[in-house]
Amino acid sequence: MKTDKLTYQKAGIRDFLDIARLDRGAWAQSRHAEYVADGEHAWRLWVEHARVYVAKTGETVQGTIIAFPCDSGIWCVHKFFIAFEFRGTGVGSRLFDLMMAEMDAMNVTCFLTVDPVNESAIHIYERRGFLEKRFVPGYYRDVEDRWVMTRRPGTGSGFDGKNNHKTKEALKSNKQSS
């Protein structure tokens, strides 16, 4: 899949229906697809009130990542998914690195949850500095355990897995193109 026509930007309100569509498709491939993914109402609120980045071809969203602040002061990286045909092309890495650069710029700790059997996602998160892990059995339901993974500011962001100029430049370039 060619990625040279993709653009990366903060999501706008016009994007929420397309994000919700992509969310349903991505969630349908999960181990517990019978449970409902977040709906259009949630995405409408998130694109206006949270940090949401998208990768788009034209007007079509091909990937997204969302983070929002919690009462504790740390941020939750709540969702991260890529259209099937763009997986393995670096699109997800770019989106994730943009969000981590923003977390670093704000000097905030963030966390996420992940299915313990999703080893590829765990590897991606560890490479980007989510080094503290806590296993929570029955996080959602008895059959849905999770790792809660935490990342401190400035640890492991960047296209090469290090906190370096590449992510800072990506964030700077993203702000200039918005």
C-alpha positions, 0 to 999 in steps of 0.5 A, a space after each residue: 500500500 502506498 503511503 506517499 499520498 497520506 497526510 497527517 493532521 489533528 482530527 476535525 469535527 468533520 472527521 468523527 463519522 469516518 473515525 467511528 466507521 474505521 473504529 467499528 471495522 478495527 474493533 470487529 477484528 478483535 478477540 471480543 468483537 461482540 462487545 460494542 466499540 465507541 460510537 459516533 457520539 463519543 468520537 464527535 466529543 473526542 475530536 473537539 475536546 481531546 487530542 485526536 490525530 488522523 492519517 488521511 487519504 483525501 478526506 478518508 481517515 485511514 488511521 487515528 490515535 486519541 489521548 485525553 487528560 484524566 483527573 489524576 493529571 496523567 493522560 490516557 492514550 485511549 485508542 489507536 488503530 489503522 485501516 487494515 490495508 495501511 497496517 505495516 506501512 509505518 502509518 501507525 508509527 507516524 501517528 503514535 510518534 506525533 502523539 508521543 511528541 505532543 505528550 513530551 511537549 506537555 511534559 505529561 505521563 500517559 498510560 494505555 491498556 492492551 490485551 495481553 495476547 496482542 504481542 505486536 501492540 505491546 512491542 510497539 508500546 514498549 519501543 515508545 517508552 511504555 515501560 511500566 506494566 501492571 497486569 489487571 485480570 478482568 479489566 472489563 469482564 472476567 474474560 478480558 484482562 489487560 496490561 496497563 502500560 505507563 510512559 513517563 515524559 521523554 522516554 522512548 519516543 521517536 521513529 527509531 525508538 528513542 527520544 530524539 529530534 525526529 518526533 520533535 520535528 514531526 510535531 513542529 512540522 505538523 503544527 506548521 501544516 495545520 
